[in-house]
Amino acid sequence: MVDKKFHRSALPRRVRTAWILGVALLGAALAACGGGGATGRPAAQSPETLTIAVAAPPQSLNPALAGNGDPLIIPVELAYDPLIYLKPDGSLAPGLATKWGYVGSGNKVFDLTLRSGVKFSDGSSLTAQGVADYFAYFAKAGGLGASRVQNFEKVAVTGPLSLRITLRSANPELAYILTQGFAIGDVISPNGLRDPNKLGTSTAGAGQYVLDAGESVTNQTYVFTPNPNYWNPKAINWKKVVVKVITDSNAALGAMRAGQVDYMISNSKGADAAKQAGFNVSTWPYLFGHIQLFDRGGTQVKALGDVRVRQALNHAIDRKALVKALFGKYASPSDQILLPKADGYDASLDGHYTYDPAKAKSLLKQAGYPNGFSLVMAAYNLQPGETDAAQAVAGYWSKIGVNAKIEVPVSISAYTSGLTSKKYQAQMFEYGGLPMYLVADQLLSTGSLFNPFNNSNPEITGLMREGAAADDASRPAIYKRLQKVLVEQAWFVPFASIDKVTVSRPGLQGVTSTPRGLDPNPVFFTAAKS
């Protein structure tokens, strides 16, 4: 890979949510597109190469350090098949594992059976011991998902291709987090684990593709070619897949016009322009936009420790106007940290915080802050438009005397460092529409990156534990109770359910974009050529 600084020569079917972009990659054909840029229609593209534009580079190509969700995980998923696939309709399908399921009740013991005959790109074989070793490495690597694997109390190898995972605490979504988009199920080969330092700029997976380091440029372009050892070679239909980092959505659309890009994640502002340019635009509910109030105990900003202050921040925002201005028709107002239809979303809480600046000021006065206060809010543009949203919210807060200083981290490492060092008392965040267990685990658990002040509440903790151990039928009611407490205690300032916008070239075939499920697979490549 060419670095910027130097050149290296050398289960019941369930409706679920996911971050999935090109991660299944079970093949597809690209039909040549007629017309060129001079005619105003999209330019033609090579049927042998798929080019994807992403807004940010991966933190690492190492699954244990790459983070999760697009755009960070896209290059990783090309080279690493997951243990379990999440299909566009939200159901689960075999990946490197062919069977899985909980043993008994309580969601704490989980069995996995692996696919036989699988080899990694380096020629080594997939074995149960290799997967156990991968989990052990993942837990210690220090990535965003490490805490979820640290919950594995024991990984027992029960056969050459079978494992039993025993959890420290219940997790009803273990199969889900072993799907694409989370990286936990993206097994690294035994050879790769022997020298993990190389995994940041090379690949050692059992996926359809392998990184071409000589043609790739760190943080700019990642080029992948077919994995000669892939277990299902008929599924590979491209001679090359290219991931280009194009931070500006207008520039990415320009690259699509010129025939240089076939697929991109866009935003609400670019959707209409893409349609006018003749591209296919798909949208579906994907993220919930919210402010995370990190310092809920008032450690650095005493005001945030008072529930009346947090409620005032919620009443200060005109969600309808904000959503219309920022997202147009591609979002809807929300008071909850879940997407509609998720297990725990409660329609009766819609509109809980009306836009009422006078009430907000009154609450601040009751709490002893008639002149407001100041805080630092992070706004890292992991999702397009987060900085714009932060500025809009800060504008509303300024009207009640609250001064939100917005800081935009220069890189994801600076961002995560700022979180862990408690540099920010709040952050703007657009988070994936996940099941409540995963949302709570990521945003509420002590020790989580997104709970840097380690806030806790006995009622919230109790409901989290009760829901995690419950069966599928009873879990939603428990999570609705949890949602109600979170809204009333104003631990967050939610403002929108936001659609994901993807843009693809006309003629991109074998692609399913469907609104079924809470976050259906944005692009799922089927095995059959068109």
TIDOMAR-652154 format. One record per residue (C-alpha): residue number from 1; x, y, z; chain. Coordinates in steps of 0.25 Angstrom, whole numbers, always signed. Example, Ala and Ser with C-alpha at 12.3 -4.5 7.8 and 13.67 -1.06 7.14 Angstrom:
! residues 2
{1,{+49,-18,+31},'A'}
{2,{+55,-4,+29},'A'}
This chain:
! residues 530
{1,{+0,+0,+0},'A'}
{2,{+5,+14,-3},'A'}
{3,{+5,+22,+9},'A'}
{4,{+4,+38,+9},'A'}
{5,{+17,+39,+16},'A'}
{6,{+25,+27,+10},'A'}
{7,{+24,+16,-1},'A'}
{8,{+24,+2,+4},'A'}
{9,{+29,-7,-7},'A'}
{10,{+27,-20,-1},'A'}
{11,{-134,-73,+60},'A'}
{12,{-146,-68,+58},'A'}
{13,{-148,-59,+46},'A'}
{14,{-148,-44,+52},'A'}
{15,{-148,-30,+46},'A'}
{16,{-134,-24,+50},'A'}
{17,{-126,-13,+46},'A'}
{18,{-112,-12,+40},'A'}
{19,{-101,-4,+34},'A'}
{20,{-98,-12,+21},'A'}
{21,{-92,-7,+9},'A'}
{22,{-86,-16,-1},'A'}
{23,{-82,-25,+10},'A'}
{24,{-89,-38,+6},'A'}
{25,{-83,-36,-8},'A'}
{26,{-89,-49,-13},'A'}
{27,{-87,-45,-27},'A'}
{28,{-94,-36,-37},'A'}
{29,{-93,-32,-52},'A'}
{30,{-91,-17,-56},'A'}
{31,{-98,-14,-69},'A'}
{32,{-91,-4,-77},'A'}
{33,{-98,+10,-77},'A'}
{34,{-101,+18,-89},'A'}
{35,{-99,+32,-91},'A'}
{36,{-87,+41,-87},'A'}
{37,{-85,+54,-79},'A'}
{38,{-87,+62,-91},'A'}
{39,{-101,+58,-92},'A'}
{40,{-104,+61,-78},'A'}
{41,{-106,+46,-75},'A'}
{42,{-97,+38,-66},'A'}
{43,{-85,+33,-73},'A'}
{44,{-82,+19,-76},'A'}
{45,{-74,+10,-67},'A'}
{46,{-66,-3,-68},'A'}
{47,{-74,-15,-65},'A'}
{48,{-62,-22,-59},'A'}
{49,{-59,-12,-48},'A'}
{50,{-68,-7,-37},'A'}
{51,{-64,+7,-31},'A'}
{52,{-70,+11,-17},'A'}
{53,{-69,+25,-12},'A'}
{54,{-68,+27,+3},'A'}
{55,{-68,+40,+11},'A'}
{56,{-57,+36,+21},'A'}
{57,{-45,+26,+21},'A'}
{58,{-45,+14,+30},'A'}
{59,{-38,+16,+43},'A'}
{60,{-31,+3,+40},'A'}
{61,{-33,-9,+31},'A'}
{62,{-31,-18,+43},'A'}
{63,{-45,-23,+47},'A'}
{64,{-42,-21,+62},'A'}
{65,{-39,-7,+60},'A'}
{66,{-47,-2,+49},'A'}
{67,{-59,+2,+56},'A'}
{68,{-73,-1,+51},'A'}
{69,{-83,+4,+42},'A'}
{70,{-81,+11,+28},'A'}
{71,{-73,+17,+23},'A'}
{72,{-62,+12,+33},'A'}
{73,{-65,-3,+31},'A'}
{74,{-67,-3,+16},'A'}
{75,{-53,-6,+11},'A'}
{76,{-51,-17,+22},'A'}
{77,{-64,-24,+19},'A'}
{78,{-59,-27,+4},'A'}
{79,{-48,-35,+10},'A'}
{80,{-54,-42,+22},'A'}
{81,{-67,-51,+21},'A'}
{82,{-75,-50,+34},'A'}
{83,{-79,-62,+42},'A'}
{84,{-93,-59,+39},'A'}
{85,{-100,-50,+28},'A'}
{86,{-111,-40,+31},'A'}
{87,{-120,-41,+18},'A'}
{88,{-127,-29,+12},'A'}
{89,{-140,-33,+19},'A'}
{90,{-134,-33,+33},'A'}
{91,{-133,-49,+34},'A'}
{92,{-120,-56,+36},'A'}
{93,{-113,-65,+27},'A'}
{94,{-101,-74,+28},'A'}
{95,{-87,-68,+25},'A'}
{96,{-74,-74,+31},'A'}
{97,{-84,-81,+41},'A'}
{98,{-95,-90,+36},'A'}
{99,{-102,-92,+50},'A'}
{100,{-104,-84,+62},'A'}
{101,{-113,-82,+74},'A'}
{102,{-115,-80,+89},'A'}
{103,{-115,-92,+98},'A'}
{104,{-126,-91,+109},'A'}
{105,{-132,-78,+114},'A'}
{106,{-125,-65,+118},'A'}
{107,{-117,-62,+106},'A'}
{108,{-104,-66,+112},'A'}
{109,{-99,-78,+105},'A'}
{110,{-98,-79,+90},'A'}
{111,{-93,-90,+80},'A'}
{112,{-87,-87,+66},'A'}
{113,{-84,-98,+55},'A'}
{114,{-74,-93,+45},'A'}
{115,{-74,-96,+30},'A'}
{116,{-65,-107,+25},'A'}
{117,{-54,-105,+15},'A'}
{118,{-52,-90,+16},'A'}
{119,{-39,-85,+14},'A'}
{120,{-34,-71,+16},'A'}
{121,{-27,-62,+6},'A'}
{122,{-13,-67,+11},'A'}
{123,{-17,-81,+9},'A'}
{124,{-19,-85,+24},'A'}
{125,{-32,-92,+28},'A'}
{126,{-44,-87,+36},'A'}
{127,{-44,-95,+49},'A'}
{128,{-52,-94,+62},'A'}
{129,{-39,-92,+70},'A'}
{130,{-35,-81,+60},'A'}
{131,{-48,-74,+62},'A'}
{132,{-46,-75,+78},'A'}
{133,{-32,-69,+76},'A'}
{134,{-38,-57,+68},'A'}
{135,{-48,-54,+78},'A'}
{136,{-37,-54,+89},'A'}
{137,{-29,-44,+80},'A'}
{138,{-41,-35,+77},'A'}
{139,{-45,-34,+92},'A'}
{140,{-31,-29,+95},'A'}
{141,{-28,-20,+82},'A'}
{142,{-35,-8,+88},'A'}
{143,{-45,-5,+77},'A'}
{144,{-59,+0,+78},'A'}
{145,{-65,-13,+79},'A'}
{146,{-55,-19,+89},'A'}
{147,{-65,-18,+101},'A'}
{148,{-75,-27,+94},'A'}
{149,{-65,-38,+92},'A'}
{150,{-59,-36,+106},'A'}
{151,{-73,-40,+110},'A'}
{152,{-69,-54,+105},'A'}
{153,{-66,-61,+119},'A'}
{154,{-62,-74,+112},'A'}
{155,{-60,-78,+97},'A'}
{156,{-60,-94,+97},'A'}
{157,{-55,-101,+85},'A'}
{158,{-65,-113,+85},'A'}
{159,{-61,-119,+71},'A'}
{160,{-52,-116,+59},'A'}
{161,{-63,-107,+54},'A'}
{162,{-71,-104,+66},'A'}
{163,{-71,-94,+78},'A'}
{164,{-79,-91,+90},'A'}
{165,{-79,-76,+95},'A'}
{166,{-82,-74,+110},'A'}
{167,{-85,-59,+113},'A'}
{168,{-83,-51,+126},'A'}
{169,{-96,-44,+124},'A'}
{170,{-108,-47,+115},'A'}
{171,{-107,-42,+101},'A'}
{172,{-120,-45,+93},'A'}
{173,{-113,-40,+80},'A'}
{174,{-101,-48,+79},'A'}
{175,{-104,-54,+65},'A'}
{176,{-107,-40,+60},'A'}
{177,{-93,-34,+65},'A'}
{178,{-86,-46,+57},'A'}
{179,{-92,-41,+44},'A'}
{180,{-86,-31,+35},'A'}
{181,{-84,-16,+39},'A'}
{182,{-79,-20,+53},'A'}
{183,{-66,-26,+50},'A'}
{184,{-67,-36,+62},'A'}
{185,{-71,-47,+52},'A'}
{186,{-60,-43,+42},'A'}
{187,{-50,-54,+45},'A'}
{188,{-35,-52,+43},'A'}
{189,{-27,-63,+39},'A'}
{190,{-17,-70,+48},'A'}
{191,{-5,-65,+40},'A'}
{192,{-11,-51,+41},'A'}
{193,{-12,-52,+56},'A'}
{194,{+3,-55,+57},'A'}
{195,{+7,-41,+52},'A'}
{196,{-6,-32,+55},'A'}
{197,{+3,-20,+52},'A'}
{198,{+2,-23,+38},'A'}
{199,{-13,-23,+38},'A'}
{200,{-15,-8,+37},'A'}
{201,{-10,-8,+23},'A'}
{202,{-12,-22,+18},'A'}
{203,{-24,-32,+19},'A'}
{204,{-24,-47,+24},'A'}
{205,{-39,-51,+23},'A'}
{206,{-48,-61,+16},'A'}
{207,{-56,-51,+8},'A'}
{208,{-57,-50,-7},'A'}
{209,{-46,-40,-9},'A'}
{210,{-32,-37,-4},'A'}
{211,{-25,-23,-3},'A'}
{212,{-16,-20,-15},'A'}
{213,{-6,-12,-6},'A'}
{214,{+2,-7,-18},'A'}
{215,{-10,+0,-24},'A'}
{216,{-15,+5,-12},'A'}
{217,{-12,+19,-5},'A'}
{218,{-15,+20,+10},'A'}
{219,{-27,+29,+13},'A'}
{220,{-29,+31,-2},'A'}
{221,{-32,+19,-10},'A'}
{222,{-33,+4,-7},'A'}
{223,{-32,-6,-18},'A'}
{224,{-37,-20,-16},'A'}
{225,{-35,-32,-26},'A'}
{226,{-42,-46,-25},'A'}
{227,{-38,-55,-14},'A'}
{228,{-33,-68,-21},'A'}
{229,{-36,-77,-9},'A'}
{230,{-51,-72,-7},'A'}
{231,{-60,-83,-3},'A'}
{232,{-71,-79,-13},'A'}
{233,{-63,-74,-26},'A'}
{234,{-76,-73,-34},'A'}
{235,{-80,-62,-26},'A'}
{236,{-69,-53,-30},'A'}
{237,{-73,-45,-42},'A'}
{238,{-63,-33,-42},'A'}
{239,{-48,-33,-46},'A'}
{240,{-46,-21,-37},'A'}
{241,{-54,-13,-26},'A'}
{242,{-49,+1,-23},'A'}
{243,{-52,+9,-11},'A'}
{244,{-50,+24,-12},'A'}
{245,{-50,+33,-1},'A'}
{246,{-57,+46,-6},'A'}
{247,{-60,+54,+7},'A'}
{248,{-69,+64,-1},'A'}
{249,{-82,+59,-6},'A'}
{250,{-83,+69,-17},'A'}
{251,{-69,+64,-22},'A'}
{252,{-74,+49,-21},'A'}
{253,{-86,+52,-29},'A'}
{254,{-77,+59,-39},'A'}
{255,{-68,+46,-40},'A'}
{256,{-81,+38,-43},'A'}
{257,{-85,+48,-54},'A'}
{258,{-71,+45,-60},'A'}
{259,{-72,+30,-59},'A'}
{260,{-62,+29,-48},'A'}
{261,{-72,+24,-37},'A'}
{262,{-83,+14,-37},'A'}
{263,{-89,+15,-23},'A'}
{264,{-88,+25,-12},'A'}
{265,{-94,+29,+1},'A'}
{266,{-100,+42,+0},'A'}
{267,{-109,+51,+9},'A'}
{268,{-122,+59,+8},'A'}
{269,{-116,+71,+1},'A'}
{270,{-110,+63,-10},'A'}
{271,{-122,+53,-12},'A'}
{272,{-129,+63,-22},'A'}
{273,{-117,+67,-30},'A'}
{274,{-114,+52,-32},'A'}
{275,{-128,+49,-37},'A'}
{276,{-127,+61,-46},'A'}
{277,{-114,+55,-51},'A'}
{278,{-120,+42,-55},'A'}
{279,{-115,+33,-44},'A'}
{280,{-123,+24,-36},'A'}
{281,{-126,+29,-21},'A'}
{282,{-131,+20,-10},'A'}
{283,{-135,+24,+4},'A'}
{284,{-140,+18,+16},'A'}
{285,{-140,+20,+32},'A'}
{286,{-126,+18,+36},'A'}
{287,{-121,+28,+47},'A'}
{288,{-126,+35,+59},'A'}
{289,{-120,+49,+61},'A'}
{290,{-118,+53,+75},'A'}
{291,{-109,+61,+85},'A'}
{292,{-102,+52,+95},'A'}
{293,{-101,+59,+108},'A'}
{294,{-89,+52,+114},'A'}
{295,{-87,+60,+127},'A'}
{296,{-100,+56,+133},'A'}
{297,{-95,+56,+147},'A'}
{298,{-90,+70,+146},'A'}
{299,{-75,+67,+148},'A'}
{300,{-70,+78,+139},'A'}
{301,{-83,+85,+135},'A'}
{302,{-91,+85,+148},'A'}
{303,{-103,+90,+141},'A'}
{304,{-104,+77,+133},'A'}
{305,{-106,+69,+146},'A'}
{306,{-120,+75,+148},'A'}
{307,{-131,+68,+140},'A'}
{308,{-138,+81,+139},'A'}
{309,{-127,+87,+131},'A'}
{310,{-126,+75,+122},'A'}
{311,{-141,+76,+120},'A'}
{312,{-139,+91,+117},'A'}
{313,{-129,+87,+106},'A'}
{314,{-140,+78,+100},'A'}
{315,{-151,+88,+100},'A'}
{316,{-142,+99,+94},'A'}
{317,{-142,+92,+80},'A'}
{318,{-152,+93,+69},'A'}
{319,{-151,+79,+64},'A'}
{320,{-160,+81,+52},'A'}
{321,{-153,+93,+47},'A'}
{322,{-140,+87,+50},'A'}
{323,{-143,+75,+42},'A'}
{324,{-149,+82,+30},'A'}
{325,{-137,+92,+29},'A'}
{326,{-126,+81,+30},'A'}
{327,{-132,+69,+24},'A'}
{328,{-145,+73,+16},'A'}
{329,{-153,+61,+13},'A'}
{330,{-142,+51,+17},'A'}
{331,{-145,+51,+32},'A'}
{332,{-156,+53,+43},'A'}
{333,{-156,+59,+57},'A'}
{334,{-153,+50,+68},'A'}
{335,{-152,+50,+83},'A'}
{336,{-146,+36,+85},'A'}
{337,{-133,+29,+83},'A'}
{338,{-138,+18,+74},'A'}
{339,{-145,+18,+60},'A'}
{340,{-160,+15,+59},'A'}
{341,{-163,+0,+60},'A'}
{342,{-151,-3,+68},'A'}
{343,{-152,-12,+80},'A'}
{344,{-154,-1,+90},'A'}
{345,{-159,+10,+82},'A'}
{346,{-172,+16,+89},'A'}
{347,{-181,+24,+80},'A'}
{348,{-188,+31,+92},'A'}
{349,{-174,+38,+95},'A'}
{350,{-175,+45,+81},'A'}
{351,{-176,+60,+84},'A'}
{352,{-172,+59,+98},'A'}
{353,{-163,+71,+97},'A'}
{354,{-171,+82,+91},'A'}
{355,{-164,+94,+85},'A'}
{356,{-165,+104,+97},'A'}
{357,{-154,+114,+99},'A'}
{358,{-161,+120,+110},'A'}
{359,{-163,+107,+118},'A'}
{360,{-148,+104,+115},'A'}
{361,{-144,+118,+121},'A'}
{362,{-153,+115,+133},'A'}
{363,{-147,+101,+136},'A'}
{364,{-133,+108,+135},'A'}
{365,{-137,+118,+145},'A'}
{366,{-143,+108,+154},'A'}
{367,{-130,+100,+154},'A'}
{368,{-122,+112,+157},'A'}
{369,{-117,+116,+144},'A'}
{370,{-125,+128,+139},'A'}
{371,{-114,+133,+131},'A'}
{372,{-110,+120,+125},'A'}
{373,{-97,+113,+124},'A'}
{374,{-86,+108,+115},'A'}
{375,{-82,+94,+110},'A'}
{376,{-73,+88,+99},'A'}
{377,{-80,+79,+88},'A'}
{378,{-73,+70,+79},'A'}
{379,{-77,+69,+64},'A'}
{380,{-69,+59,+56},'A'}
{381,{-75,+57,+42},'A'}
{382,{-75,+42,+42},'A'}
{383,{-89,+44,+36},'A'}
{384,{-91,+55,+26},'A'}
{385,{-96,+68,+32},'A'}
{386,{-94,+65,+47},'A'}
{387,{-87,+79,+48},'A'}
{388,{-98,+86,+41},'A'}
{389,{-108,+79,+51},'A'}
{390,{-99,+83,+63},'A'}
{391,{-99,+98,+59},'A'}
{392,{-114,+98,+57},'A'}
{393,{-116,+92,+71},'A'}
{394,{-106,+102,+77},'A'}
{395,{-114,+113,+71},'A'}
{396,{-127,+109,+78},'A'}
{397,{-119,+107,+91},'A'}
{398,{-113,+121,+90},'A'}
{399,{-127,+127,+90},'A'}
{400,{-129,+122,+105},'A'}
{401,{-115,+126,+109},'A'}
{402,{-107,+113,+107},'A'}
{403,{-94,+114,+100},'A'}
{404,{-90,+102,+92},'A'}
{405,{-76,+103,+87},'A'}
{406,{-75,+93,+75},'A'}
{407,{-62,+86,+73},'A'}
{408,{-59,+78,+60},'A'}
{409,{-49,+67,+62},'A'}
{410,{-39,+66,+51},'A'}
{411,{-38,+51,+50},'A'}
{412,{-45,+39,+56},'A'}
{413,{-33,+37,+65},'A'}
{414,{-34,+51,+71},'A'}
{415,{-49,+49,+72},'A'}
{416,{-48,+36,+80},'A'}
{417,{-37,+42,+88},'A'}
{418,{-45,+54,+92},'A'}
{419,{-56,+45,+96},'A'}
{420,{-48,+36,+105},'A'}
{421,{-41,+49,+111},'A'}
{422,{-54,+55,+115},'A'}
{423,{-51,+67,+106},'A'}
{424,{-66,+69,+102},'A'}
{425,{-78,+70,+111},'A'}
{426,{-87,+66,+99},'A'}
{427,{-87,+62,+85},'A'}
{428,{-95,+63,+72},'A'}
{429,{-97,+48,+68},'A'}
{430,{-105,+41,+57},'A'}
{431,{-106,+27,+61},'A'}
{432,{-110,+15,+54},'A'}
{433,{-124,+9,+56},'A'}
{434,{-121,-3,+64},'A'}
{435,{-129,-12,+74},'A'}
{436,{-130,-6,+87},'A'}
{437,{-120,-15,+94},'A'}
{438,{-109,-11,+85},'A'}
{439,{-113,+4,+86},'A'}
{440,{-113,+3,+101},'A'}
{441,{-100,-5,+102},'A'}
{442,{-93,+5,+93},'A'}
{443,{-99,+18,+99},'A'}
{444,{-102,+15,+113},'A'}
{445,{-92,+4,+119},'A'}
{446,{-82,+9,+128},'A'}
{447,{-68,+8,+121},'A'}
{448,{-74,+10,+108},'A'}
{449,{-67,+20,+98},'A'}
{450,{-80,+28,+98},'A'}
{451,{-82,+28,+113},'A'}
{452,{-68,+34,+116},'A'}
{453,{-73,+40,+130},'A'}
{454,{-78,+26,+133},'A'}
{455,{-92,+31,+137},'A'}
{456,{-102,+21,+143},'A'}
{457,{-116,+20,+149},'A'}
{458,{-121,+8,+157},'A'}
{459,{-134,+8,+149},'A'}
{460,{-128,+9,+136},'A'}
{461,{-117,-1,+139},'A'}
{462,{-128,-11,+144},'A'}
{463,{-137,-9,+132},'A'}
{464,{-125,-12,+123},'A'}
{465,{-121,-25,+130},'A'}
{466,{-136,-29,+130},'A'}
{467,{-138,-27,+115},'A'}
{468,{-124,-34,+112},'A'}
{469,{-129,-47,+119},'A'}
{470,{-143,-47,+114},'A'}
{471,{-149,-55,+102},'A'}
{472,{-153,-49,+89},'A'}
{473,{-167,-47,+93},'A'}
{474,{-166,-40,+106},'A'}
{475,{-153,-31,+102},'A'}
{476,{-160,-20,+95},'A'}
{477,{-169,-16,+107},'A'}
{478,{-157,-16,+116},'A'}
{479,{-150,-7,+106},'A'}
{480,{-162,+3,+105},'A'}
{481,{-161,+5,+120},'A'}
{482,{-146,+8,+118},'A'}
{483,{-149,+18,+107},'A'}
{484,{-159,+25,+116},'A'}
{485,{-149,+27,+127},'A'}
{486,{-138,+32,+117},'A'}
{487,{-148,+42,+111},'A'}
{488,{-153,+47,+124},'A'}
{489,{-139,+48,+130},'A'}
{490,{-134,+55,+118},'A'}
{491,{-121,+47,+117},'A'}
{492,{-121,+51,+102},'A'}
{493,{-127,+62,+93},'A'}
{494,{-132,+54,+81},'A'}
{495,{-138,+62,+69},'A'}
{496,{-139,+53,+57},'A'}
{497,{-141,+40,+50},'A'}
{498,{-132,+41,+38},'A'}
{499,{-133,+34,+25},'A'}
{500,{-120,+28,+18},'A'}
{501,{-118,+33,+4},'A'}
{502,{-110,+24,-6},'A'}
{503,{-107,+27,-20},'A'}
{504,{-104,+17,-31},'A'}
{505,{-102,+17,-45},'A'}
{506,{-113,+13,-55},'A'}
{507,{-110,-1,-59},'A'}
{508,{-104,-6,-46},'A'}
{509,{-111,-20,-46},'A'}
{510,{-113,-31,-36},'A'}
{511,{-115,-20,-25},'A'}
{512,{-127,-20,-15},'A'}
{513,{-130,-7,-9},'A'}
{514,{-143,-9,+0},'A'}
{515,{-149,-2,+11},'A'}
{516,{-153,-15,+18},'A'}
{517,{-148,-15,+32},'A'}
{518,{-143,-3,+40},'A'}
{519,{-130,-2,+33},'A'}
{520,{-130,-11,+21},'A'}
{521,{-118,-15,+14},'A'}
{522,{-114,-3,+5},'A'}
{523,{-108,-11,-6},'A'}
{524,{-108,-26,-6},'A'}
{525,{-101,-33,-17},'A'}
{526,{-108,-46,-21},'A'}
{527,{-100,-58,-27},'A'}
{528,{-107,-59,-40},'A'}
{529,{-102,-51,-52},'A'}
{530,{-113,-42,-59},'A'}
